[in-house]
Amino acid sequence: MATIASKIQEVSRRIARACDAAGRPVASVTLLAVSKTFGADTVREALAAGQTRFGENYVQEALDKMAALADARARLEWHLIGPLQSNKTRVVAESFDWVHSVDRLKIAQRLSEQRPASLPPLQVCLQVNISGEASKSGLAPTEVEAVARAVSALPRLRLRGLMAIPEPAGDLVAQRRPHRELRELLERLNKTGGPTLDTLSMGMTADLEAAVLEGATLVRVGTAIFGGRPPAEAARSGG
């Protein structure tokens, strides 16, 4: 059976091949290991293999892992990639390094107000419902510019870019389309005179090549590293 270390190496090779095909430096893409539903011991094994950035969907599950891995906190970077409810913003602001799933201004305002001054600014991305799915969270593309301007003005936050979970597609051409649309949206935002955004959080186990070809700077990979999950679970935010 393949080890987590060997699986991370294989995912890294996939990223490198996609970067080569896109004419991009490998260093331009960051791997986020999506550890939702897997325990602290599994995260520790991945950490031992050199993986330091982890994505979590569920706040309480993540907090439990953070407590179990408190001895390694200085080496870990925790990203919330799942939906965030208003009643969870305080613990998220106090505990995470990144939040990818900001989908309304109210959430960003609460995160800003509740981020401790002793910590660096919280890095955030706006989640965009790029495929227009009724079941998905996220801002409509037409809403993004106004929200981005408001979020970028908030203290204690740093708006880094955009995140999306495109509708699954069966071939590379179809997979590339929503990723291209998200990149083009980021490019338009960067021409409006606001803060420069540098992060495109897009691409998962099944479509990371398409995402990298279209400019992803951060890919969220869980299944290819940690193993399978129920299909509905794997589709949420990273897999």
DANOR-V583832 format. One record per pair of residues at least 6 apart in sequence whose ideal C-beta (glycine too) atoms are under 7 Angstrom apart, sorted by the first residue. I is the first residue (numbers start at 0). J is the second residue. Records with the same first field share a line. If there is no record, write none. Layout:
I->J + J
//
This chain:
3->44 + 45 + 48 + 224 + 225
4->48
6->223 + 224
7->45 + 48 + 50 + 224
10->30 + 220 + 223 + 224
11->30
13->207 + 208
14->25 + 28 + 30 + 207 + 211 + 218
15->25
17->207 + 208 + 211 + 212
18->24 + 25 + 27 + 28 + 211
20->212
21->211 + 212
27->216
28->211 + 215 + 216 + 218
29->52 + 216 + 217
30->218 + 220
31->52 + 54 + 78 + 217 + 218 + 219
32->45 + 50 + 52 + 53 + 54 + 220 + 224
33->54 + 80 + 219 + 220 + 221 + 237 + 238
34->41 + 42 + 53 + 54 + 55 + 225
35->55 + 56 + 57 + 60 + 221
36->228 + 232
37->225
39->64 + 67 + 68
41->225
42->53 + 64 + 68
43->68
45->224
46->71 + 74 + 75
51->74 + 75 + 76
52->76 + 78
53->75 + 77 + 78
54->78 + 80 + 219 + 237
55->61 + 77 + 79 + 80
56->80 + 81 + 235 + 236
57->81
58->87 + 90 + 91
61->77 + 79
62->90 + 94
65->77 + 94
68->75
76->96
77->95 + 96
78->95 + 96 + 97 + 99
79->91 + 95 + 97 + 98 + 99 + 100
80->99 + 100 + 219 + 236 + 237
81->100 + 235 + 236
82->100 + 136
83->91 + 98 + 100 + 106
85->105 + 106 + 109
88->106 + 109 + 110 + 113
89->113
91->98 + 110
92->110 + 113 + 114 + 121
93->115
95->121
96->122
97->122
98->110 + 121 + 123
99->124 + 126 + 162 + 200
100->126 + 136 + 162 + 236
101->107 + 123 + 124 + 125 + 126 + 150
102->126 + 136 + 137 + 138
104->146 + 149 + 150
107->123 + 150 + 153 + 156
108->153
110->121 + 123 + 156
111->153 + 154 + 155 + 156
114->121 + 155 + 156
120->155 + 156 + 157
121->155 + 156
122->157 + 159
123->150 + 156 + 157 + 158 + 159
124->159 + 160 + 161 + 162 + 198 + 200
125->138 + 143 + 146 + 147 + 150 + 161
126->136 + 137 + 138 + 162 + 163
127->137 + 138 + 140 + 143 + 161 + 163 + 181 + 184
128->135 + 136 + 137 + 138 + 139
129->140 + 163 + 165 + 177 + 180 + 181
130->165 + 166 + 177
132->166
135->164
137->163
138->146
140->184
143->184 + 188
144->188 + 191
147->158 + 188 + 193
148->193
150->156 + 158
151->158 + 193 + 194
158->194 + 196
159->196 + 197 + 198
160->185 + 196 + 197 + 198 + 199 + 200
161->181 + 184 + 185 + 199
162->200 + 201
163->177 + 181 + 201
164->236
165->177 + 178
167->205
168->174
171->208 + 209
174->206 + 209
175->209 + 212 + 213
178->201 + 209 + 210 + 213 + 215
179->213
181->199 + 201
182->199 + 213 + 214
185->196 + 199
188->196
189->195 + 196
197->216
198->216 + 217
199->214 + 215 + 216
200->217 + 219
201->210 + 215
202->209 + 210 + 211 + 215 + 218 + 219
203->219 + 220 + 237 + 238
204->220 + 221 + 222 + 223 + 238
207->218 + 220
210->218
211->218
219->236 + 237
221->237 + 238
222->228 + 233 + 238
228->238
//
